[in-house]
């Protein structure tokens, strides 16, 4: 029903910047939350940031002030601008879309690797 395609990951130096993009397509309910999770080896999956279709945002404490999430509702696309990157940010980042309705579904992108060198 819904597909998420991510882009923008890569290798960056400490204190560098990257911007991740995630474009959703398919039968998308227009009231939803889109966000980014990350998974590093040996760690639990962590919510990084999310934004509702109304523009309400939520950030993990570890990225506040460094990352900014935004979205283009017309294109069903969410972005994550990552500044002042640290080696601790190294992980696979997954895009997520969750519909805000009863019995709503959750969808995941394929993941994109972000590596921050020391």
N, C-alpha and C positions, 0 to 999 in steps of 0.2 A: 504493500500500500504506500509506504513512505520510504524514500531512500535519502541518505545523507552522504554527501561527498565532501571530504575534507582536503585542505591543502594548506601549505605554508610552513610546514615543519622543516627542520634542518639542524645544522650544526652552527652554533654561535658562540662567541667568546663571552667570558664573564663580563657582566655589565652591558651586554649587547641587547638588541631588540629583535623581535620577530612578531609577525602578525599572522594568526591563523584564521582561515575562512572555512565556513561550512554552509553548503547550499542544500536545502531540502527540496524534494520534488515528490509529486504524487498527490494523494488525497489528504490534504493537510487541513485539519480543523484550525480555524483562525484564532482561537483562543488557546494559547499554549505557552509552554516555557521551553526555551532553548538554552543550552549551556554546555560547559566543558568540564569533563572529568579527566583525571590523570591517574596513571598506574605505573609505578616504578617497581622493579624486581624486589620481592620480599616485603612489599608494603601493601596496605589496603588501598583500594580505589578511593580517591578523594575528589570531592566536589571542589572545583576551582572557582567557577563563576557561573551565574545563570541570569537570564533576563526574560521577563514575561513579555507577551505581545503588547502589553500596556506600558512597557518600559521600566518596570520595577526591577532593580538589580540586587544581587546578593553575591558576596565575595568571601572566599576563605580568608581568615585572618592573615595567613602567610603571604598573600598576594595583594592585600589592600595597599593602595598607593602606588603600586607598580603595574598592575594589569587593569585593563579597561575592556569591558564587554559592551558590544553594541549590536544592533540588528537593523536590517532593512526588511520590513514586513512585506513590502510589495514584491520582493524577490525571495522571501523566505530564507534569508541568509543571515547568519550570525558571525560576528568577528570577535577575536580576542587579540587585543594589542598588548604585547608583553614587553615591558621595558625593565631596565635594570635587572636583567636575568642573572640568576645565581646557579651554581652547579646543582643545588638542591632542587631546582626546577626541572631537572632532567627526568623525563618520563615519556610514555606514550600518552598522547592527549586524544581523548575521544569526545566527539560531538554527540549531544543527546537532544532529542525533542520529546517532550511529554505533553500530551493533550490534557487540557483542563476541563474534563467532563467526566461524568460518571462512567466508570469502567473504561477510562481512556487508556490508550496504549503508549508505550515508550519505545523509541527507536534510537539506534546507535549507528554512528559512522564507523568506518573501518579502522580508524586510529592513525595518527601521524606522530612520528618520532621527533621529539625535541631534545637535543643534546647541548648542554652548556658546558664548555670546557673550563678547566680551572686556570 
